[in-house]
Amino acid sequence: MKSMFQQIKQWIVNHKDDIILLIGVILISLLSFAIGYIVAKEQEKEPIKIEFRSHELGREFYANYMRIYDSYIRRNS
């Protein structure tokens, strides 16, 4: 009967390609996460604020609504 160490060693030898692939996938995943984290930290800036006056928005909405309504009426008359 083989010792436990020899059995582990034999398993590693038999699955060497799979172990190398697994290590490669883990390293690439960690590298991708680290790069994304660094890029996100660099982009931590004050967000853009969009300001508008509600009465101007209402006027624009009404003007667009009337323009669309008029063109609809003209097409279907």
N, C-alpha and C positions, 0 to 999 in steps of 0.2 A: 504494500500500500504506500502510495506516494505521500509525502508530507504536504501539509497545507500550503506552505510556501511554494513548493514545486507545482502544485495544482494552480495556484494563482499565476505563477510565472508562465505556465503553459497556456492558460486562458488568455493572458495578455499577448503572448506570441501569436496565438490563433486569431485574435481579433485586433491585431495591430492596425490594420487599415481603417477599421471602424472607429477605433480610439483616436487616431490622428484626425479623421474627418470630424468627429465630435469636438475635439479641442479646437480645430479650425473654425467651426461654426460658432462656438462660444466666444472665441477671440474676436471674430468679425462682429458679432452681436454687441460685445462690450465696446469695441471701437466705434461702432455706429452710434450707440447710445451716448458715448462720451462726446463725439463730435456734435451731435444734435444738442446736447446739453450746453456745450460751449457756445454754439451759434445762438441758442435761445437766450443765453445770458447776455450776449453782445447786443441782442435786439431788444433788451429791456429798456425801452424808452417811454416817454410819456405818450399815451395814446392820443390819436387825433380826435379833437372834439368838433363835432358838426353843430353849429348853432343856427337856428332859424327862428323867425318870428311866426307865431301861429297864425296871425291874421294874413301874412303874406302867403303862407302855405294854403290857407283856405281859398284865397283869391286865385292862386295858380290852379288849384284843384277844380274850382268852379269854371275857370276859363277853359281848361282842358276838357272837362265834362261837356260844356256847351259846344265846343268845337267838334267833338266826337258825335254828340247828339245831332248837331246840324248836318254833318256829313252822312249820318245814318238816315236821317229824314230825307235828304236830297236823293240818296240812292234808292230808297224804297217808295218814293212818291211817283 
